[in-house]
């Protein structure tokens, strides 16, 4: 095991980016926590794939020390790196720097916006609910659905009405997400509308409605 770790640590310095990626992820699988500082150095790697892999590895290791270094990548030019940084901060429970994720709610990339609002939900960012709620009207389906789910997880009862409007959204992911959120919020006043979705054309929506109604009983 020690020799394997040594070989992988050497791999972090390989000239081939793919080798660096593989080495950093393998070290995280081995739970080699004494390699955290070496892995953190790769957050500054010139290759975006390596920066993303370093974020993922640090999240797996669960060591919060590099959180501030990871947060700097929230401004990375590469979409995948921004996503990896935000998700890793969620994995690390970095509640104290949740506000640094806030600008990503306005990111040009829809997936980044959706993922970021999910992370804020995981981090329990109650103070950021007003900003998160704005994404319920985002033009991107994934973002609207993600915002609804995140607000449900946060127990944002003041958003019942806004989330309820998404029950008629044309996208099935958004409808199912809204249903589940209302179930999480114990929004009994929405039960009648949710019952209608038991006959929705999409199975995901029907299943979500069944689950939500079980909670609302």
C-alpha positions as CSV (number, residue, x, y, z in Angstrom):
1,X,0.0,0.0,0.0
2,X,2.8,2.4,0.9
3,X,4.6,1.8,-2.4
4,X,1.3,2.3,-4.3
5,X,0.8,5.7,-2.5
6,X,4.4,6.7,-3.3
7,X,4.0,5.8,-7.0
8,X,0.7,7.8,-7.1
9,X,2.3,10.8,-5.4
10,X,5.0,10.7,-8.1
11,X,2.2,10.6,-10.6
12,X,1.0,14.0,-9.5
13,X,4.1,15.4,-11.1
14,X,3.8,13.5,-14.3
15,X,4.0,15.6,-17.5
16,X,0.9,13.8,-18.8
17,X,-2.3,15.5,-17.6
18,X,-4.2,12.2,-17.8
19,X,-1.7,10.5,-15.5
20,X,-2.0,13.4,-13.0
21,X,-5.8,13.1,-13.1
22,X,-5.7,9.3,-12.6
23,X,-3.2,9.6,-9.8
24,X,-5.1,12.2,-7.8
25,X,-8.3,10.3,-8.0
26,X,-6.6,7.0,-7.1
27,X,-5.1,8.7,-4.0
28,X,-8.6,9.8,-2.9
29,X,-9.9,6.2,-3.4
30,X,-7.1,5.0,-1.1
31,X,-8.1,7.7,1.5
32,X,-4.5,8.9,1.5
33,X,-5.2,12.0,3.7
34,X,-1.5,12.8,4.1
35,X,-1.6,13.6,0.4
36,X,-4.0,16.5,0.9
37,X,-1.4,19.2,0.5
38,X,0.0,17.7,-2.6
39,X,-3.4,17.3,-4.2
40,X,-4.3,20.9,-3.2
41,X,-1.3,22.1,-5.3
42,X,-3.0,20.7,-8.4
43,X,-5.9,23.2,-7.9
44,X,-3.5,25.5,-9.7
45,X,-2.7,23.0,-12.5
46,X,-2.6,24.4,-16.0
47,X,-5.0,21.7,-17.2
48,X,-8.7,22.1,-16.4
49,X,-9.2,18.3,-16.1
50,X,-6.6,18.1,-13.4
51,X,-8.1,21.0,-11.5
52,X,-11.5,19.4,-11.6
53,X,-10.0,16.0,-10.5
54,X,-8.2,17.7,-7.6
55,X,-11.5,19.2,-6.4
56,X,-13.2,15.9,-6.6
57,X,-10.5,14.1,-4.8
58,X,-10.4,16.7,-2.0
59,X,-14.2,16.3,-1.6
60,X,-13.8,12.5,-1.3
61,X,-11.2,12.9,1.3
62,X,-13.4,15.2,3.3
63,X,-10.7,17.4,4.7
64,X,-12.0,21.0,4.9
65,X,-8.6,22.7,5.1
66,X,-8.3,23.5,1.4
67,X,-11.9,25.0,1.2
68,X,-10.7,28.5,0.6
69,X,-8.3,27.4,-2.1
70,X,-11.2,25.5,-3.8
71,X,-13.4,28.5,-3.5
72,X,-11.0,30.4,-5.7
73,X,-11.9,28.1,-8.6
74,X,-15.5,29.3,-8.5
75,X,-14.2,32.0,-10.8
76,X,-12.4,29.5,-13.1
77,X,-12.8,30.1,-16.8
78,X,-13.7,26.4,-17.3
79,X,-17.3,25.4,-16.7
80,X,-16.4,21.9,-15.4
81,X,-14.0,23.4,-12.9
82,X,-16.5,25.8,-11.5
83,X,-19.0,23.0,-11.1
84,X,-16.4,20.7,-9.4
85,X,-15.4,23.5,-7.0
86,X,-19.0,24.3,-6.0
87,X,-20.0,20.6,-5.5
88,X,-16.8,19.9,-3.5
89,X,-17.6,22.8,-1.2
90,X,-21.0,21.2,-0.7
91,X,-19.3,17.8,0.1
92,X,-17.0,19.6,2.6
93,X,-19.9,21.3,4.3
94,X,-18.2,24.7,3.8
95,X,-21.2,26.7,5.2
96,X,-19.0,29.7,6.2
97,X,-18.1,30.4,2.6
98,X,-21.5,29.6,1.0
99,X,-21.9,33.2,0.0
100,X,-19.0,32.8,-2.3
101,X,-21.1,30.4,-4.4
102,X,-23.8,33.1,-4.8
103,X,-22.4,34.7,-8.0
104,X,-22.7,31.3,-9.7
105,X,-26.5,31.7,-9.6
106,X,-26.0,34.1,-12.4
107,X,-23.4,32.1,-14.3
108,X,-23.8,32.0,-18.1
109,X,-24.0,28.2,-18.0
110,X,-27.3,26.7,-17.0
111,X,-25.8,23.6,-15.5
112,X,-23.6,25.7,-13.3
113,X,-26.5,27.7,-12.1
114,X,-28.6,24.6,-11.3
115,X,-25.8,22.8,-9.6
116,X,-24.9,25.8,-7.5
117,X,-28.4,26.3,-6.2
118,X,-28.5,22.6,-5.2
119,X,-25.2,23.1,-3.3
120,X,-26.6,26.1,-1.4
121,X,-29.6,23.9,-0.5
122,X,-27.2,21.2,0.8
123,X,-25.3,23.9,2.8
124,X,-28.4,25.2,4.5
125,X,-27.9,28.7,3.1
126,X,-31.2,30.1,4.5
127,X,-30.0,33.7,4.2
128,X,-29.6,33.3,0.4
129,X,-33.2,32.1,-0.1
130,X,-34.3,35.3,-1.9
131,X,-31.5,35.0,-4.5
132,X,-32.2,31.3,-4.9
133,X,-35.9,31.9,-5.4
134,X,-35.2,34.1,-8.4
135,X,-34.1,30.9,-10.3
136,X,-37.6,29.6,-10.1
137,X,-38.2,31.7,-13.2
138,X,-34.9,30.8,-15.0
139,X,-35.3,30.0,-18.7
140,X,-33.4,26.7,-18.1
141,X,-35.5,23.7,-17.1
142,X,-32.8,22.1,-15.0
143,X,-32.2,25.4,-13.1
144,X,-35.9,25.9,-12.3
145,X,-36.3,22.3,-11.1
146,X,-33.1,22.5,-9.0
147,X,-34.2,25.7,-7.4
148,X,-37.5,24.2,-6.4
149,X,-35.8,21.2,-4.8
150,X,-33.2,23.3,-3.0
151,X,-35.9,25.6,-1.6
152,X,-37.8,22.5,-0.4
153,X,-34.8,21.1,1.3
154,X,-34.3,24.5,3.1
155,X,-37.9,24.5,4.3
156,X,-38.6,27.8,2.6
157,X,-42.3,27.9,3.3
158,X,-42.6,31.5,2.1
159,X,-41.9,30.1,-1.4
160,X,-44.9,27.7,-1.5
161,X,-46.9,29.9,-3.9
162,X,-44.0,30.4,-6.3
163,X,-43.1,26.7,-6.3
164,X,-46.7,25.8,-6.7
165,X,-46.8,27.7,-10.0
166,X,-44.3,25.2,-11.4
167,X,-46.8,22.4,-11.1
168,X,-48.0,23.5,-14.5
169,X,-44.5,23.9,-16.0
170,X,-44.2,22.3,-19.5
171,X,-41.1,20.4,-18.4
172,X,-41.7,17.1,-16.5
173,X,-38.4,17.5,-14.5
174,X,-39.6,20.8,-13.2
175,X,-43.1,19.6,-12.4
176,X,-41.7,16.6,-10.5
177,X,-39.2,18.8,-8.6
178,X,-41.9,21.2,-7.6
179,X,-44.1,18.4,-6.4
180,X,-41.3,17.0,-4.2
181,X,-40.5,20.4,-2.9
182,X,-44.0,21.0,-1.8
183,X,-44.0,17.7,-0.1
184,X,-40.9,18.6,1.8
185,X,-42.5,21.9,2.7
186,X,-45.7,20.2,4.0
187,X,-47.7,22.4,1.8
188,X,-51.1,20.8,2.4
189,X,-52.9,23.6,0.6
190,X,-51.3,22.3,-2.6
191,X,-52.6,18.8,-2.2
192,X,-55.5,19.3,-4.6
193,X,-53.2,20.4,-7.4
194,X,-50.8,17.6,-6.7
195,X,-53.6,15.0,-6.9
196,X,-54.2,16.1,-10.5
197,X,-50.6,15.1,-11.3
198,X,-51.3,11.5,-10.4
199,X,-52.6,11.4,-14.0
200,X,-49.6,13.2,-15.5
201,X,-48.3,11.9,-18.8
202,X,-44.8,11.5,-17.3
203,X,-44.1,8.7,-14.9
204,X,-41.6,10.7,-12.9
205,X,-44.2,13.3,-12.2
206,X,-46.8,10.7,-11.2
207,X,-44.3,9.0,-8.9
208,X,-43.3,12.3,-7.3
209,X,-47.0,13.2,-6.7
210,X,-47.5,9.8,-5.0
211,X,-44.5,10.4,-2.8
212,X,-45.5,14.0,-1.9
213,X,-49.1,13.1,-1.1
214,X,-47.8,10.4,1.3
215,X,-45.9,13.2,3.2
216,X,-48.9,15.5,3.2
217,X,-51.3,13.0,4.8
